Amino acid sequence: MNNSQIENSKFSVPSGIVLVNKPVGISSNAVVNIVKHNLGVKKCGHLGTLDLEGEGLLPVTVNSATRLFEYFLHKDKTYQADFEFGFETDTLDLSGKIIKEKPCNLTIEQIEQVCKSMLGKQLQMPPMFSAKKVNGKIAYKEAIKGNTLDLKPKEIEIYDLKLLKKLGNNIFRFEISCSSGTYIRCVCRDMAEKLSTYGTMRNILRTRCGDFLLKDSFSLEKIKEGHFDVIPCEKLFSFQEIVLDKEQTFKILNGQHISNVATCIKNLNDKFKIYGILTDFDKDKKSFLGIGVFENNKLKLDIRLI
């Protein structure tokens, strides 16, 4: 999509997702605003915040795709991160102040051994410098004031944790695949505890969100030039298709449940891509309506994407 195409399509931009390669030093919300401005649309969002000092894949939702936030937010993610052992900051990354130190001289063998011990489901205590809320108060805002909140540990899962290389004395690069909601800074902290020292995350790069990959993303420079793609909503799902006639389309878009469409469906517990006929002028043209589910053998729109 180039600049002239954008100018000519401000009111016909498809709902979907733009994969952005977020650089260090810009907030996720600022990235969203750049995409929103360049597309000339009213609604944009993102599928999981990257910290200001984080970089990498940030999927940005456009138009009605903003309704997919909950659907995609909980997808697994993969990161590359550099950890340095021997000290800990109050933020658990290099933006904070050093609060603990314990000299060490870790070997590759020690690191590989502790990587194995980190796999699986576990309770992870969130960092004080985070967006966690307790009784309406945000943890990092209270931490800046010197206050502490009663944060609770949350169950996360680490599927894979690989040592990629040793970068220097007590500095190592890792690849981490984990469940949504995992704090990579805290993975570093917890690894350090197992190694009888302290640890701090030096940097972080997100390379995967669900099925979305960093290699398919666009830089902010390309986006500002208008050279990027919007992945249409219907391309995001591989569910079985159901096509409705014009009368059924009208009903389901007005919140009604549709009967007599389950005869060719193998599993009513699945989700489905719902298409419909919107006009009498082009009855052969089907439009993507959203994701449907069956409730009491009747079809309803679970997520409307038109």
C-alpha angles and dihedrals in degrees: 000000000000131000096267091049090051093050091050095047106043090123096040103047107140119244108250147095133301115203108219129192099218115207126216116274101035126093124240090241091054089054090051090052092051091053091044092052095046093049094042093225131143100226132047133149140163135242103234129345124260114206119250090257093043124095140190138057117020115168110210119202121219129206113325091000085081084080088069093070096107092040095057101026093081096051119122118263139205127211141179112215138172116222126193119199129207101060141041130211127208090250094041089236136073094272091074139071122267108253102163134033134182120166116234141164106208124193129214089246092057092048094048091050094052091047089064091050092055096062124108138028117333144153112261124195109221118234119258089235096066140100092257114135128216117183090341094309121118115229100223093047090053091045090055088055090050094253126128129215127211097252119186126217117252129209112249133164130224109203098180136003117183130182104227100181147329109252099184144320105335091346118117137171119224140185112217127189112190148149122279113276095037114139108218090198087060092049086060091048093049093046089052091052090055088050092051093244140077130270141200131192112238099190142340135213122190110214103171140028111183105304094343116104132202091230089066095052131103129232121239088248091058091046092051088051090051094245105133142090135243111218104221116235094243090059091059095071136057097195124134113274127241118191119203128200122239095269093048090046092054091049098048092046088055093054100263124137116238123223130194095044099098100079095096096037118108100193120024090192091069128093119245140205106239121210127181145182110249103181141031091226096070109025092166093059112090121197125207109246103177143264118327136196134186120247118182088347091304125113120236135170109257094180119017111210103176 
